[in-house]
Amino acid sequence: MTGVLAQLISLAAYGNQWLRTGQLPDGFYPGNPAFKFCNTVDFREVDGSNELLIAIDPYFWYRYLQHEGCRTLRLYYHPAQERPSAREHQLAGMIGGNGVWLIEAIFDDHSDFWSARWQVTRKDDPNHLIWSVNHGRTYVRQPTVNLQFNLAVAAAGLLGALGAILQFALQKQLDTWADFFQKAMPRLGSDTPAAGYYYEALVPQQDYSLEARRILYTAASAWAFGGMGSWNDQYFEDPKDNQVYDQVSARLYDAINSAIVAAVNSSR
């Protein structure tokens, strides 16, 4: 899973915990791995080229949302526009290649949508805190979306996609990738699906059912899409192999995205 997406998930999930209880884990910011390598995570109102800083960190942002009457936070995802040359899963490691991921702040009669901008501002920082992240409220007072997907359907889609891509990896003797996908699959049946995952604290565990956590951490662990050296940086001489490779890759990519939305947006 990309760091950009991990941060959006954690901000939404822990924001809901704050809005419901007024509590957050000690050291949530900047201690949660979703903020690793970040020197700034702030929040701004965006109006064209004008930006107004409204919260210097997630704590202030949650208080701001609560004061404004926000009821809950949800993930929003919209696939990238299809391109003749390549599909979204093939461009996932390129700037602008991913679909649209936003945080939806839901109020009684509307929603606001927040997008993230990551910039390298301290490339030589001795502690590797190279990123400045600005979350901007770019869509204001919009109709509420609140994406909700069935968890059982998401789990079945994820399992089927993982099985298909694993079979292909084994057939083509891509042993490293076969091992990668095989390691993700047991999380769908684990009683501790977050164990051993880098972003183990991705969401507050107590706010999600075991089914939702299984789906989320399986999807996160199966994320194989990125730049050079990733799963979508493969090529086969046989056009038929490339066709199957593209099919199983797109299937997994779509299943992962649907599973993440289904799981994260199922919180109470």
C-alpha positions in Angstrom: 0.0 0.0 0.0 1.2 3.5 -0.8 2.0 5.9 2.0 -0.4 8.4 0.5 -3.3 6.0 0.8 -2.3 4.7 4.2 -2.4 8.3 5.6 -5.8 8.9 4.2 -7.1 5.7 5.7 -5.6 6.4 9.1 -6.9 10.0 9.1 -10.4 8.9 8.4 -10.4 5.9 10.7 -8.9 7.7 13.7 -10.9 10.8 13.0 -14.1 8.7 13.5 -12.8 7.5 16.8 -12.2 11.1 17.8 -15.6 12.3 16.7 -17.3 9.5 18.6 -15.2 9.4 21.8 -13.0 12.4 21.9 -10.0 10.0 22.4 -7.0 9.1 20.3 -4.1 6.7 21.0 -1.1 8.4 22.8 1.3 9.7 20.2 -1.1 9.2 17.3 0.6 12.1 15.5 3.3 12.0 14.5 3.9 8.5 15.9 1.5 6.5 13.7 3.5 5.0 10.7 1.1 6.7 8.3 3.0 9.9 9.1 6.5 8.5 8.8 8.8 10.7 6.8 6.5 13.7 7.0 7.7 17.0 8.5 4.2 18.6 8.1 0.7 17.3 7.9 -1.7 20.3 7.8 -5.2 21.2 6.6 -6.3 24.0 4.4 -9.3 25.6 2.7 -8.6 25.8 -1.0 -10.3 28.3 -3.3 -8.6 28.3 -6.7 -5.1 29.4 -6.1 -5.8 30.7 -2.6 -5.2 28.6 0.4 -6.0 29.3 4.1 -4.4 27.2 6.8 -7.1 26.0 9.2 -5.3 23.2 11.1 -1.6 22.7 11.7 -2.0 19.0 12.4 -4.6 16.2 12.6 -5.5 17.0 16.2 -6.5 20.5 15.3 -8.3 19.3 12.2 -10.4 16.8 14.2 -11.4 19.6 16.6 -12.2 21.8 13.6 -14.4 19.2 12.1 -16.2 18.5 15.4 -16.8 22.3 15.8 -18.2 22.5 12.3 -20.7 19.6 13.0 -19.0 16.8 11.1 -20.7 13.5 11.9 -18.4 11.0 10.3 -15.5 10.6 7.9 -15.4 8.2 4.9 -13.0 7.2 2.1 -14.0 8.2 -1.4 -12.5 6.6 -4.5 -13.1 7.2 -8.1 -11.2 5.3 -10.8 -8.9 7.2 -13.1 -10.2 8.1 -16.5 -9.4 5.4 -19.0 -6.5 6.1 -21.3 -5.9 4.5 -24.7 -2.3 3.7 -23.9 -2.7 2.2 -20.4 -5.1 1.3 -17.6 -5.0 2.6 -14.1 -3.3 -0.4 -12.6 -0.5 -0.1 -15.1 0.1 3.6 -14.1 -0.3 3.2 -10.4 3.4 4.0 -9.8 3.3 7.2 -11.8 2.4 10.7 -10.7 -1.3 11.2 -11.7 -1.7 7.5 -12.6 -3.9 6.5 -9.6 -7.6 7.1 -9.3 -9.0 9.8 -7.1 -8.8 9.1 -3.4 -10.4 11.7 -1.0 -11.6 11.9 2.5 -15.4 12.7 2.7 -16.4 14.7 5.7 -20.1 14.1 6.2 -22.4 16.6 7.8 -26.2 16.6 8.4 -27.1 18.0 4.9 -23.9 17.9 2.8 -20.4 16.6 2.5 -17.0 18.3 2.1 -14.1 16.5 0.3 -10.5 16.7 1.2 -7.6 15.8 -1.1 -3.9 15.4 -0.3 -0.8 17.1 -1.8 2.6 15.6 -1.0 5.7 17.6 -1.7 9.4 16.9 -1.0 10.5 20.0 1.0 13.4 18.7 3.0 15.2 16.3 0.8 18.4 16.3 3.0 16.6 16.1 6.4 18.8 14.0 8.7 15.7 12.2 10.1 14.3 11.6 6.6 11.3 13.8 7.3 11.3 14.9 3.6 7.6 15.2 3.0 5.2 18.2 3.5 1.6 17.0 3.2 -1.2 19.5 2.8 -4.8 18.2 2.9 -7.1 20.7 1.2 -10.8 21.0 1.3 -11.3 21.2 -2.4 -15.0 20.3 -2.7 -17.4 22.1 -0.4 -21.1 21.5 0.5 -21.5 18.7 -2.0 -24.2 15.9 -2.0 -23.2 13.1 0.4 -21.8 10.0 -1.2 -20.8 7.7 1.7 -19.6 4.8 -0.4 -20.7 1.4 1.1 -19.8 -2.0 -0.3 -20.8 -5.4 1.0 -18.0 -6.9 3.1 -18.8 -10.5 2.0 -18.8 -9.5 -1.7 -15.5 -7.6 -1.2 -13.9 -10.6 0.6 -15.0 -13.0 -2.2 -13.7 -10.7 -4.9 -10.4 -10.3 -3.1 -10.0 -14.1 -2.6 -10.8 -14.8 -6.2 -8.5 -12.2 -7.6 -5.6 -13.3 -5.4 -6.2 -16.9 -6.4 -6.1 -16.0 -10.1 -2.9 -13.9 -9.9 -1.2 -16.5 -7.7 -1.9 -19.2 -10.3 -0.4 -17.0 -13.0 2.7 -16.2 -11.0 3.2 -19.9 -10.3 2.8 -20.8 -13.9 5.3 -18.2 -15.0 7.7 -19.3 -12.2 7.7 -15.8 -10.7 8.6 -17.3 -7.3 9.1 -14.0 -5.4 5.7 -12.7 -6.4 4.0 -16.0 -5.8 5.4 -15.9 -2.3 4.2 -12.3 -1.9 0.6 -13.2 -2.9 0.6 -16.4 -0.9 1.6 -14.5 2.3 -1.3 -12.1 1.9 -4.1 -14.7 1.6 -4.0 -16.2 5.1 -5.0 -12.8 6.6 -8.5 -13.4 5.2 -8.9 -16.2 7.8 -6.7 -14.9 10.6 -7.9 -13.9 14.0 -5.1 -11.3 14.1 -5.0 -10.1 10.5 -2.9 -6.9 11.3 -0.1 -8.9 12.8 3.3 -8.3 11.1 2.0 -5.7 8.7 4.1 -2.5 8.4 1.0 -0.3 9.0 -0.3 -2.5 11.8 -1.9 0.5 13.4 -3.5 1.6 10.1 -7.0 1.7 11.9 -8.1 1.5 15.5 -8.7 -2.2 15.8 -11.6 -2.0 18.2 -13.7 0.1 15.8 -13.8 -2.6 13.1 -15.3 -6.0 13.0 -12.9 -9.0 12.5 -14.3 -9.4 9.0 -13.5 -5.8 8.1 -10.0 -6.1 9.5 -9.4 -9.3 7.6 -10.4 -7.7 4.3 -8.5 -4.4 4.9 -5.2 -6.0 5.9 -5.4 -8.7 3.2 -6.0 -5.9 0.6 -3.2 -3.8 2.0 -0.7 -6.7 2.1 -1.6 -7.7 -1.5 -0.9 -4.2 -2.9 1.8 -5.0 -5.5 1.4 -2.0 -7.7 3.9 0.8 -8.1 6.9 1.9 -10.1 10.0 0.1 -11.4 10.4 -3.4 -9.9 6.8 -3.7 -8.8 4.3 -6.3 -10.1 3.1 -4.0 -12.8 6.6 -3.7 -14.2 6.5 -7.1 -15.9 6.6 -8.0 -19.6 6.3 -11.3 -21.4 7.3 -12.2 -24.9 4.2 -14.2 -25.6 1.3 -11.8 -26.3 -1.1 -14.3 -24.7 0.9 -14.2 -21.5 0.7 -10.4 -21.5 -3.0 -10.6 -22.0 -3.6 -12.9 -19.1 -1.1 -10.9 -17.0 -3.0 -7.7 -17.7 -6.4 -9.4 -16.9 -5.3 -10.8 -13.5 -3.5 -7.6 -12.6 -6.5 -5.4 -13.3 -8.8 -7.8 -11.4 -6.6 -7.7 -8.3 -6.2 -3.9 -8.5 -9.9 -3.4 -8.7 -10.6 -5.9 -5.9 -8.1 -4.3 -3.6 -9.6 -0.8 -4.1 -13.1 -2.0 -3.5 -12.0 -4.0 -0.5 -10.3 -1.0 1.1 -13.3 1.2 0.7 -15.7 -1.5 2.0 -13.6 -2.2 5.0 -12.6 1.3 6.0 -16.1 2.7 5.5 -17.7 0.0 7.7 -16.5 1.5 10.9 -19.1 2.3 13.5 
